Structures are given as C-alpha cells and as structure tokens.
C-alpha cells in the first residue's frame, strides 16, 4: 500500500458539508475522515470560532492536518497554533463601535415575527450579525430561514450596510440560516490559503455548500488555487460520496441522524 500523499489537500466547510447546520458530526463521517487522512492531507475551514467548531466536530486541531476557524484568522497545523489575527486591531475601536451602534439601531427598528438575543457576536476576526438573534431555538431558526428567503431580510440589511460603511472596505457574507458575517475584504475563507504555500501542494480540493455568489464559501470555491466542489443539497453524505469518487475511500451507505448522536 502506498503512503500518504501530502501534496493533495481536501479542505472542508463545516455546516452543510461535514455536518448538518449547527449539528454534531456523525460517527460515520469521523471514521471516514480518519481513513481519508491516511491517503491525503485534510483540513477544515469554518466561519465560526474554535469553541463552536469543536462543539460540532470534536478536537478539530488534532483531527485535521490543518484547522482554520473564523476563516483562518485562527490557524492550526498538526495540532499547533500557527497564526492569529484580530479585527479590533485592524478596524480600531471607533470604527468598530460605529458599526455595532448602526446594527443595533437597525435591528431595533426591524419588523420581523420574533426577536431573541445575541444580535451581534464579536469574534476575533469578524462580526456575526443575526436579525433574529443567535439565542433562538432550532424551530425558530428554521422558521426565520423560510421568512428570510421570502423577504430578503439579511440581503436588504447587507445592501444598506455596504452603502453605510463603504469607507471601511468590508465584506458581507451570508451563511447558515440566521446570520451573516462582516469582516475586512480579503478576510473571507481564502485567508487560510496564506498558510498553505503553493509549493507544498499540487491540488487543494475545497468542499462547501454556500458556493453561490454572496455565500460564505464562494470566494474559496472559485479561487484559482482551489478545485471547488459544491455540496448543493447541504448533506454530509453527498460530501463523502464525492470524496469516494475522487480518492477511492468507500463512503458509508448512510449516516446516523444528528438526533441520535
């Protein structure tokens, strides 16, 4: 049996790629990733912070050859931290306060069926903004997603923020069901590529579900350094089947439902 090919990297989004949105990874997926890692390098790049990533995946820095949380603003290789970047140092407190104040005023005046809590979540490298509030229940999250698709709540808010904060050179990225991320332009998921030197890899395969323009996987999916694979149905089993066809590691017949693990 030939050894591991370290010049090929499979890089994964989390929600809708390795897990169902905000759910815990299935045991079958974990076993699959372990087997895949014996053949090639594997990595994960998510928008959430490391605490949330670990809630879904387990000890992600030790599970993957490369682990990137907050789009790579916190970076690990072989279980060791190799980089960290801060939003507050980049924008400055005055500009950050200006954005947060505007958002809170906007959401206060927003007419949507329900609001809960945690409308602004400050992360090391981005703001995550949620019109309904991140403290909503699973059922409320699902209902808001339908309401948002029909009424463009997040899309409209993003358009207004683009005009209001044009001077700050920010990127707005809609992902998941209830929120969107705000970060300096260039701090999308392609940020992690700076830790993956071109000379080290022949192929970097990226797998994600929000690969459409405006989705938080779009920039890295369409980047010239990656081979993009879209998980259009946002099902982890689809990811594993695509991996089987590419790398020959057999995918399981099905996955344990999230409520069961």
N, C-alpha and C positions, 0 to 999 in steps of 0.2 A: 504493500500500500504506500502511495506517495505521501510525502509530508504536507504540512500546511503551506498554502500559497499566500505569503504575506504581502504580495503585490496586488491582491484583489481585496477590496473592502466593500462589504454590504452595510449601508448606513440607513437606519430606520427612524422614522417618525414614531411617536408613541400612540396617541389616541387615533383609533380608526385604522391602525396599521399593525401594531403588536398587541393592542388591547382594544376592546370596545370603549367608547368615550368615558373617561374617568372611572373605568372599571379596572379590576385587578387582572393581571395577565394569567392566562390559563396554564396549568401544569404541562400540557402537551406542547405549548409554544416554548416554554422554558427548556424542555427536553430537546426540542428541535433546534433552538439557538445554540445549545451546548454541542450538539452534533455538527452544526454548520461551522462553529468556531474551530473545530478540528480541521476543517478543509480550507477556510479563508479567514481573513480578519472581519470582525463585525463591530459595528458602532451604533450608538443611539444619539439622536439629536432632537430634543424636545423644547418647547417654549416655556414649560413650567419650571419652577425651581427644583432643586435637587430633592428636597423633602417630599414634594408631590410625586416626583418621578420614582422615588424609592417606594412610596405607598403603592404604586401601581406595578412596579417591576421587581421590587426587591433591591438587593445591594447592587445597583446598576454599575457603579465604577469597577466592581470586581467581576461582573458578568460579561462585560464587553471589553474589547481591546481599546476602544475609545468611547468615552461617555461625555456627552455635552448636554448640560442643562441650560435653560434660558438662552437657547440658540447658539450655545458655545461660549457665552460670556463666562461661564464656569466650565473648565475643561479638565478632563482626566484622561490619562493614558496609562494602561496597565495598572490601574488602581491608584495612581499617584496624581495629585493635582499639578497641572502644568500651566494653568493660566486663569486669571480672574479679572474682570473689567467692571467698572462702576458707572451707572447712569448719572448719579448726582455729581460726580466729579466732572463729567462731560458737559452737562447742561448748566450746572450751577443752581444754587438754591432758589434764586429769584425766578428763573425761568421755570423751574420745576413747580414752584408754588403757583405761578401764573396758570400753568396747565391744569393743575389739580383744582384750583378755585373755579376755573371755567367749567370743568367737567361736573363738579358738584352742583353748580348753578343750573347747568343744562339738564342734568338728570332730575333735579328737584322739580323742574317745570315740565318734565316729560310725562305725557299721558299714556300710560300702559296699564294693562289689567292689574298687575301686582308688582310690588317692590319689596325687597327683603333687606339684606345688609351686605356690607363689603362691596361697595360700588367701585372703589379704587383699591387695587392691590399693588403695593410698591414692591418691586423686585430689584435685584442688584443691577440689572441691565435694561429694564423696561417697566412700563406701567401696564397693568392689565385692567381694562375698564369694562364693567358689566352694568348695563342699564337696569337689569332686574336685581342684581346683587348676587355675589357668589354664594351667599348663605341659603339660597333657595334649595328646595327638595328636588329629588330626582324627577318627580312628576311635574313640578313647577318648571324645571329646566326643560323638559320635553315640550311642555305647552308653550313656553316662551320661544323655543326654536321654531315652532309652527307659526306663531304670531309674527316673529321677526321675518320669516321667509315671505309672509303675506304682506307685511307692512314696511319692510326695509328700515327697521329701527336702527340697527347698527350701521348699515350702509349710509343712511342720511346723516347720522352723527359723525361718521368718518369724513364725509364730504365737507361738513361745516368746520371740523377741526383742521382739515387741510388748508382751508382759507384763513382761519383764525391764527394758525401757527406756522404760516408759510416761511417765516423768517428763521425758524428753528431747524429746518431741514429734517423733518421727522417722517418716518414710515408708519403706516397704519395697516395692520394685518388682521383680518377677520379669521378666527379659527375656533374650533369647538362649537358649542351650542349657544352660549350665553354671553360671550365677551369678545373683545378684540385687544390686540397688543399695540402699544405705541413705543417706538424706540428710534434712535438716530438712524438715518439712512445708511445702509450697509451693515446694520446690526441684525439683519434677518438671519435665517439658518445658514446662509453662505458664510457667515462669520467663522463658523467652525472649520472651514477649509484652510484657514491660515495655519492650523495645527496639523494639517495633512499635506506635507510637501509633495509637489508634483513628481519629484524624482523618486519618491518612495512607493508610488502606486502606478500600475498600468491601467487599472479600472477602479472607479468608485461608482457603485450602484446605489442610487437613492430610492427608497420606497416610502410613499406618503399618500394620504387621501385628499388633502386640500391643495391639489396641484394646479387648480384653475387660477387665472389672474386675480389677484386680491386675496387668495388663500395663503395661509402661512407656510405652505410647502412650495409655493410656485417658484420662488427665486432659486432655490437649490435644485429643484426638479429640472428647471430649464437652464441651469448653469452649464457653460461649455466643458467644465471639468467633470461633470457627472453624467451617468447614464440613468435617465429618470424612468421610474416605473410607478404608474398611478394605480392606487387601490380604490377604484371608483365606487365600490359598494361598501367601503369602510369596514370590511370584515377581515379579522386577522387570518382566517383560514385561506382567504384569497392571497394574502401575502405569502403564506407558506407554500401554496401551490405554485405561485410564480417562482419562488426560490427553488422548488424542486425541478422545474423545467430549466432553470439556469445552471444549477450547481449539482443536480443529481441526488440530493438528500431527500429521501421519501417523506412526503407530508402525511400527517395523520388523516384518517378518514373523517374525523370531526373533532371538535374541541369541547371540553366541559363548559357548560354555560356559566357566565360570570357569577350568578347567584349561588352556584354550587361549590365555589372555591374561594 
